[in-house]
Amino acid sequence: MSASSLRNAMADAEWLAHRYDPGHDAFHMRHVPREQHGTIPFLTDEHLEQQGQPLVVRRTDAMPQAAAPGAIHFIFHSAYCCSTLLAAAFDHPGVAMGLKEPVLLNDLIGWRHRGAKGPEVARVLDEGMRLLARPFAPGEAVVIKPSNIVNPLIPGIMGLRPQARALLLHAPLDMYLASIARKGMWGRLWVRDLFQKLMLEGMLAPIGIVPDQYLGLTDIQVAAVGWLAQQRQFAMLADQLGDRVATLDSETLVARPKESLARLARLFGLAMDEATIEKIVAGPVFACDAKSGAAFADGQRASQARRDFETFKDEVEKVAHWTRVLATNAAIPMALPRPLLD
């Protein structure tokens, strides 16, 4: 790779810092034009493989050439709560660009689980965020929606970026459990994988379930414990970070999209006037399934949620009651502090 090719790639936000390889201390860069971001749900290998081979750049070569970062903010979430939709809403030229689940951050969690030392992870996290924050146009901010498996890194992320603001987004418990149940085997496998990762991070112990009870949990109980662990973390973050964060649930977002987007733009310090917000909410971002791209008929999402709940009502209600008892015993709030909307 020539010096000019490296310089051009590191100066251009369309060259996404996609992966981090700790074995070679290198970033994998992929060229992802801005318009392509709007056609894929996540910035994962599955959706970027058609880009061909990545550009592999040693970290020590990449950073001196990297363009100066812009403002960076975050949408942290506990899954299945319209976070992808909300990140897509910030793809607004001249104002901001939303990045949906960049895998580089997932790589750092995996690296930590394999034994990486805290200072090593912090250094690459800092430099990785610098690459992800390169603006797509002058004056634009970058709004990152990480995967929720990255949530254990939130204190480090916000500590390294003291000017950053964040939304803590979640789905109400009953809606979350019904959504997991509807997804069948894959949803149930996903919550067990999340459970394992939360266990490695020590996030399950405060809930009051000991390891010899884990195998006795049903899939939906596993989902509920994962929800509780993240709810506890979000409540603690809201207390610790104060006015740098706000909290929101998915049902409020869907019911009050204009207000939610306006308040969130204000939290992030973005110049999005009422006409801009009206246009975004009336456009395809809010009218389509953020993952599949399928169009939503008016009221379809709410109807699907009601059907999910009715289909799995018996199991969901029993597990939700059990979960609320756990929450009370562990002093975990079911309603988070610092709501985005009154």
VENLINGI-V693230 format. One record per backbone hydrogen bond with DSSP energy under -0.5 kcal/mol. CO is the residue of the C=O (numbers start at 1). NH is the residue of the N-H. Records with the same first field share a line. If there is no record, write none. Layout:
BEGIN
CO = NH + NH
END
This chain:
BEGIN
2 = 6
3 = 7
4 = 8
5 = 9
6 = 10
7 = 11
8 = 12
9 = 12
10 = 67
11 = 13
12 = 15
14 = 16 + 32
16 = 18 + 30
19 = 28
20 = 22
21 = 24 + 25 + 26
25 = 59
26 = 21
27 = 29 + 57
28 = 18 + 19
29 = 55
30 = 16 + 32
33 = 36 + 37
34 = 37 + 38
36 = 39 + 40
37 = 40
42 = 44
43 = 103
44 = 47 + 48
45 = 48 + 49
48 = 51
49 = 52
54 = 56
55 = 29 + 57
57 = 27
58 = 61 + 62
59 = 63
62 = 65 + 66
63 = 66
68 = 135
71 = 142
73 = 144
74 = 76 + 167
76 = 169
82 = 86
83 = 87
84 = 88
85 = 89
86 = 90
87 = 90
88 = 91
90 = 92
92 = 95 + 96
95 = 141
96 = 92
97 = 143
98 = 100
99 = 101 + 145
100 = 43
102 = 105 + 106
103 = 107
104 = 108
105 = 109
106 = 110
107 = 111
108 = 112
109 = 113
110 = 114
111 = 116
112 = 115
117 = 121
118 = 122
119 = 123
120 = 124
121 = 125
122 = 126
123 = 127
124 = 128
125 = 129
126 = 130
127 = 131
128 = 132
129 = 133
131 = 134
133 = 70
137 = 140
141 = 97
142 = 73 + 144
143 = 99
144 = 75 + 146
145 = 101
147 = 150
148 = 151
150 = 153
151 = 154
153 = 157
154 = 158
155 = 159
156 = 160
157 = 161
161 = 164
165 = 74
166 = 246
167 = 76 + 169
168 = 248
169 = 78
170 = 250
172 = 176
173 = 177
174 = 178
175 = 179
176 = 180
177 = 181
178 = 182
179 = 183
181 = 184
183 = 186 + 187
184 = 188
185 = 189
186 = 190
187 = 191
188 = 192
189 = 193
190 = 194
191 = 195
192 = 196
193 = 197
194 = 198
195 = 199
196 = 200
197 = 201
198 = 203
199 = 202
204 = 207 + 209
205 = 208
208 = 210
210 = 213
211 = 214
213 = 216
214 = 217
218 = 222
219 = 223
220 = 224
221 = 225
222 = 226
223 = 227
224 = 228
225 = 229
226 = 230
227 = 231
228 = 232
229 = 233
230 = 234
231 = 235
232 = 236
233 = 237
234 = 238
235 = 239
236 = 240
237 = 241
238 = 242
241 = 244
242 = 245
244 = 166
246 = 168
247 = 340
248 = 170
249 = 253
250 = 254
251 = 255
252 = 256
254 = 257
256 = 260
257 = 261
258 = 262
259 = 263
260 = 264
261 = 265
262 = 266
263 = 267
264 = 268
265 = 269 + 270
266 = 269
270 = 272
271 = 273
273 = 277
274 = 278
275 = 279
276 = 280
277 = 281
278 = 282
279 = 283
280 = 283 + 286
283 = 286 + 287
284 = 288
287 = 296
289 = 293
294 = 289
295 = 297
297 = 300
299 = 303
300 = 304
301 = 305
302 = 306
303 = 307
304 = 308
305 = 309
306 = 310
307 = 311
308 = 312
310 = 313
312 = 316
313 = 317
314 = 318
315 = 319
316 = 320
317 = 321
318 = 322
319 = 323
320 = 324
321 = 325
322 = 326
323 = 327
324 = 328
325 = 329
326 = 330
327 = 332
328 = 331
331 = 333
334 = 336
338 = 247
END
